[in-house]
C-alpha cells in the first residue's frame, strides 16, 4: 500500500506538542508518514492554540494560506485540532470552506476514524465533545528517536482564572491513572529517552479524584525510580498548590531537576485577586523563599501578564519590584488580551494598547538584565549538560541543557548526542550559555 504524506504544524504550548506526537503516531498506524514539504502532503493538520490572541490569529492566517493549496490539489485533506478547534467547532467549517476536519482536545484518539470518514464521504466532520476520562497513550514506533520527551499526566483545569480560556477548551481537570503514566514512561525509556517532562495545566493538583489516591510528589517518586531515566522535569505549577511535599522532592529526588516554572502573572495583590489566582503577592514570595531554602541551586522561571484590566501604574511597579526581589532566571511575558468565554473579557477599565506595549517593553528589558546577570554568575563554573543535538542557531555546534534548564551551545563530536557531559561555561548571554567540553 502506498504511504500517505502527513504535514503537521503545531502552535502553542508543550501540551499541544505532546498531542501532535499522539496524532503523528495514530496516523502512522494508518500508513501516513510525516513530511516537511507541505506541497507533498495528502493530509495537513494544524494543532492550534487559543490561550493568547496572537496565537489564534496565527492559526487563522495559516489556514488562509492553505486555500490555494487545496484548490490546486482538491483531494488534499485539511484538519484543525487543539484549542481553536475546541473553541470554534462547527463555526470553523462554516467560515473556512476548504477545511475538512475539526477535532477537539478530547478527541485526538478518534483522528484516524474521522480522516477515514472524510475520505469516504467527501463531507467535512467536526467532533468536539468532552470525555470524562483520558485514553491510554499511543505506543511509540521503532522510528522514534529523541533524547527528551513530554509525558502528559493530566488534562484540563478547575481554577477558572478570569483571563484564561483553558477550562473551556481543555475541560475540567482529569488525572491519568498512575499505571498508564508509568507504562508510557517505560515505553519512552525503552526508545532511548533520557529526560522526561511531565505535563499538565496544574501538575501540583495531580491525583485528585483518582482511586487509589496518589499525590504528584508520590507519582514523581515512582517515575524517578525507573531504570534508564537520567532527568525528570515538570510543568506547569500553580503557586497555590505548591506543597511542602513537592518542595522536599525537589531537594531529595536525584533525577528531579533543579528548575521550577511558577507563573506569578502579576506582582500586585489586587490584580491577582481580580485574576482569581487565589494567592497574594506575599503568598507567592513565601513559596519562593521555601523553594530556595530547600534547593539553593534552583532556577526559577515564570509567566507575567501586563495591562490586565484596572492595572494601575502602581500595580505595574509592584510587578517590577517583584521581579527585582525574586530575580527570575527567565520569564514569558505577554500583554493582556480578551479571550472568549472568560470573565475578564467583560471587565471595565481596559488598558490601552499603547500603555500595555510600553509596560511590556519596560518589563522585558528589566528581566533581560536580570537573566544576563544570573547567567554571568555561571561563567567559569562546571555544569552537566544533556546533549540534545545540533544547535539550531550556531552551525557546527551542539546544544544541550543544564539541570537548571539553561541552554548551552558548545563544540563537540556528534557521537556524544544523548549523553550527559561536563562543560566549563566560557560566556553568557541573557538567553543562553557557551561552554567547552571537559575532556
N, C-alpha and C positions, 0 to 999 in steps of 0.2 A: 504494500500500500504506500502511495506517495505521501511523504511527510508534508504537513501544512506548516506555514510560517506564522509565528506569533510575534507581534511587536507590542511591548508592554511599557507604558510610561507611568511613572509614579510621582505623585505630588504629595507634599505634606510630611507627616511625622513618621517615626520609626514603626508605629503600628501599621501604617499603610505599606511600608517596605516589607514588613512581615506578611501582610495579606497578599502582596504581589508575589511573594515567593510561593505562597499556597496556590495562587492562581496558576503560576507557571508549572508547578508540579502536577496540578489537576489536568491541565491541558496536555502536558507531556504524556500522560496516560492515554490520551486520545490522539496520539501521533502528531502533536504540534511541537515544533522546535522554535526556540526564540531566535529572533533576528535583530540586528542593529540597523538594518536597512528597511525603513518604513515603506518604501515603494515596493518591496518584495512581499509584504505581509498579506496573508489571507484573513487574518483577524487582528484588529487593533483594539487594545484595551487601555483605557485611561483610568487609573486608580486615583481618585481625587480627594481634595481636602477643602473643607469649608470653615475651618476654625478661624481663619482670617480672610478678610475681604479680598486681599491681593491674590491669595492662593486660588480662591474661587474664580476670580476674573481670569487668571492664567489658564485654568481648565477650559473655560468657555472660549477663550481666544484660540486655544489649541484645537478644540473641536471645530471651530470655524474654518481653520486652515485645512481640515480634512475633507471639506466639501468637494474640492476639485479632484482629490484622490479617489473618492467614491464615484464621481462622475466618470473618471477615466477607467475605473475598474468596478463595475456595478456589483460583481459577485463578492467584493470585499465586505466583511462584517466589521462593524464598529460598535464597541460597547463602552459603557461608563460604569465604574464601580466606586466604592468609597463613600465619603460623606456628602458630596454634592448629589450623587445618585440617591442616597437615602433621603436627603432633604427635599429634592425636587421631584423625584419619582416620575409619574406619567407626564408632568409638565415638560420634562426634558424631551420626551418623544414628540410632543406637540410643537415645541419651539425649534427643534433641530431635526428636520425631515430626513437627513442622511444617517441618523442614528438608528441602530438595530436592537440594542440591548441595554437595559438599565438594571443593575443588580445591587441591592442594598448591602449594608455592612454585615448583616447576619446571614447572608445567603451566598457567600463565596463558595461554599461546598456544592451548590447547585449549578455552578457555572457551566460544566460540560453539558448537562442536560438542556440548559437554556440555549446554548450555542447550537446544539443539535436541533432544537425546536425551530429556531430562526432559519437555519439552513433548510429544514424540511418544508416549512410552511411559507417562507418568504415574508412573514409578518413579524413586526417588532414585538418584543416582550419586555415586561417590567415586573420585577419581584423585589419588594422592599419591606416585607413584613418582618417583625422581630420574632426571635425564638427565646425561650426561657432556659435553654441550655446550649453549650458550645459543642460543636462537633469535634471529634478527635483530629489531630493534625495529620497532614498527608505525609507519608513516608518519603524520605529523600531518595532520589535515583542515584545510580552509580556515577553519573556525571557531575554530581555536586562537589564543588571544591571551594572551601572558604576557611580562613583562619578563625573568623569570628562569626557569630550568628545570633539573630534575635529569636527569642522564645516568648510567646505571649502566654501569660499566666491568668489573665482575666480580661474582661471587656466591659465597657460602659462605666458610668459614674452616677453616684447618688447625691452629689454635692450641690448641684444646681447653682453654681456661681452665676451672678446676674449677667455677666458678659459672655458666658460660654455656651456653645451650642452642642457640646459633646453628649449630654444626656438625651438630647433629642435625635441625634444622628447615630449614636453608638448604643443607645438604650440604657437601661438600668444596669447596675453593677452585677456581674456574674463571674464567679471564680471557677476556673477549671479544676477538676479533681487532681490532687497531687500525683496520683498514679499515672495519669495521662501526661502530666508535665515531665515527670521523671522518665517515662518511656521516650518522649520526644528528645529530652536531653541526652539520653543514651544513644539515640539514633544519630544525633549531631556529632557526638564524640566518636562514634564508630566511623564517621566520614571525615575525621581529621580536624574537626573544630577544636580550637584550644581555648577560646573565650566565648562565653555565653552572656548575653544581655537580656535580662528578664524585663518584660514589658507589661504595662498596664496603665490606665488613666490615673489610678491611685494605688500603686502596689502596696502601700502601707496598710490598706484595708483588705488585702487578700485574705480569703478564708471565711469571711462572714457568710453564713448560710450553708456552708459545707458540713456534711456529716460523714465521718467524724470531723470535728473542728480541728483546724490547723491554722497557725498564725504564719505571717510572712517570714519572720525570723526562723521558725521551725522548718519551713519549706527551703529556705536558703541553706540551712544546715544539711538537709538531705541531699540537695543538689551538689553542694560543695564536697561531699564525701564520694562522689562518683569518680572512678578511676579515669585518668586522662585529662581531667579538667585543670587547666592552668590558671584561668582567671574567671571571675564572676562579677557581673555588674547588674544594676537595676535602674529603671526609670519608668515613671516619674513618681516622686514622693510628695504627698500633701503635708505641709507643716503641722496641721492639727492632729494628724495621725502618726507622727513620727515618734515611735515608742522608745523607752529606755532599753527594751529588749533588742531592738534593731540597732541602736547605738552601740550596745555591747557587742553585737555580732560584727559590726564594722571593725572593732578593736581586736576581736578574738579569732574570727574565722579566716584562715590564711588565704584561701583563693579569692575572698571578697575584697575587691579593690578599694583603695582609699579615695573614693570620689562619690559625692552625693549631689544630685541635681535637685535643688529645693526651691521651687518657684515662690517668690515673695509677692510679686505683682505690683506692690506699692509699699512705700515706707511710711505711709500715713494711716493711722488707725481709723479715722473717719472714712477714708476711701476704702480701706479693707472691709469696713462694716458695710458700706454701700455695695461692694463687690460680693458680699456674703461669703467671705473667706473663712469666717469662724475662728480667727485668731487675731490678736493685736500685734502692733509693732513690737511691744515688749515680749510677747509670747515667742515671736519669731527669733528675736535676739537671744532669748534664753535657750532655745533649741540649738542655735548656732554655737553658743557657749558650751553646751553639753557635748555636742559633736566634737568640738576641738579639744575639749578636756580629755575625752576618751581616745581620740585619734589625732594627735598633734600634726601629723603629716597630711591630713585630709585636704583635698581640693574641693572647693565648693563653687557650684555654678547655679544660675538662677534665671528666671523669666521676670521681665518688668514690662508693665503697660503704662504708657504716659498718655495724658489727656483724657482720662476717664471722666464721664460727666460729673460736673461740680468740682473737679480738681482745681484748687486754687494754686497760686504761686507758692504759698506756704506749704501746701501739701506736696508739691513737687520738690521743694527744697528738703522736706523730710525724707523723700526718696533718695535724693543726692547724698544727704547726711548718712542714710543707712548704708549706701554703697561705700562711703568713706569708712564707716565703722566696721563693716563686715569684711571688706576687701575681697570680693569675689574673684575667683580665678578667671571667670568669664560670665557673660550674660547673653541671653537672647532678649532683645528689646523691640517693642512694637508700639505704634500709635494705635490707640483705641479705635475700633470701627464697630458700628452697629451690626449685630448678627441676627438673622431671622429667629423668631420664637423666644428670644431672650428678654428678660425683664429690663435690662439696661437700655435696650433699644427704645423703650418708652420713657426713659428718664428725660427730664428737662435740664436746662443749663449745660448744653453740649459745648465742648471746647472747639474753637475754630481750628481749621487745618493749619493755618499759619502758626498758631501758638503750639499746636501738637508737634509740628515739624521742628520748631525752634527748641522745644524741650527735648525732643528725641536726639537732636544733634548734640546738644549740651551733655546729655546723659551718656551718649555713646563715646564722645570724646574723653569724658572723665573716666569711664570704665576702661578705655584703651590704655590710658596712663597707668591705671591700677594693674591691668593684665600684664603690661610690659614690665612693670616693677616686680611683680610676683614671679614672672618668668626669668628675669635677670638674676634673681637670687640663685637660680639653678646653675648658672654658668660656673664651670669648674667642678661641678658635682657629678658623681657616678649615678646612673639610673639604669633600671632594667626596662627593656622595650620588647614588646611582642611585634615581630616583623610582619607587616601586613602585605607587603609587595612593593612594586614600583611607585615612586612618588608621582602624583598626578600633575604637579606643577614644576617639579625640578627634574629634567631629563638626566638619566644616568644615576639617579639617587634612589635609595629605598626609603620607605616610610614605615613608621610604627607608632605605638602609643605607650607612654609610661603607665604605671599602675594608677596614677592620678589623672589619666585620660588626656595628657598633653601630647600633641603631635610632635614627633621628632623626625627630621629628614637627615639622612647620612649616606655616605658611600659604603657599598658593601656588595658582596657576591650574591647572585640570585639564589644559590642553594641554601642560604640561611632563611629563606621565606618560611614563615610559620614557627620559627624558633624564638626562644627568649634569649636576648643578647644584652651584654653590658656595654654601655656607652659613657663617654665623658661629654658633657654638654659644653660646646665651644662658643655658641652665640644664641641670642634670644631675640625674638620679636614679640609683638602683642599676641599673635595668633599661633606661633609655632616655635620650635627649638631646632637648632642644628647641632649634631653630635658626631662623635668619632668612635668607631668600634674599638673596644679594648681587646687586644689580641691575646 
